[in-house]
Amino acid sequence: MSLFDQCAKLRASYPGVLILMRVGDYYEAFDEDADSLASVLGITKTMRGEHRMAGFPHHWLEPYLSKLVKAGVRVAVADPVTEKPDA
């Protein structure tokens, strides 16, 4: 399951919650979550194929999470699940 699919599944399971996915050294939000993240934090959105993205370096999680919560945003932080290659 792709990263975008995993994020969409989480969004469907937790409506009204902004999903932040840990991607390497960054936390990323996709599509409508990217819109919200960019709006509240004043950061830039980008595109990857058809998907809108917004993110920030992992070491900014605490101050940005605090800012999101103070703005009334419900947030879930998730790690993507990767499939093991066939041995």
Residue, then its C-alpha position, 0 to 999 in steps of 0.5 A: m500500500s502506497l504512502f498516499d493510500q495509507c494516509a487516506k485510510l487513516r484520514a477515513s478512520y479518523p475524520g477531522v484529524l490532521i494526519l502527519m506521516r513521518v517520511g525520512d527526516y520530515y513530517e508530511a501531510f497530504d492533500e486536504d491535510a496539506d492545505s490545513l497544515a500550510s494554512v495554520l503554519g504558514i508553510t509552502k505546499t508542493m505537488r507530487g503527481e496529483h497529490r498536494m504536500a506540505g511538511f517540515p523537518h522532524h526536529w520542528l515537530e514539538p513547536y509546530l505540533s504546539k502551534l497546531v493544537k493551539a489553533g484547535v487542530r486535532v493531529a495524529v502522528a503516524d509512521p508509514v508501514t513498509e512491506k518487507p521484500d520477498a526473501 
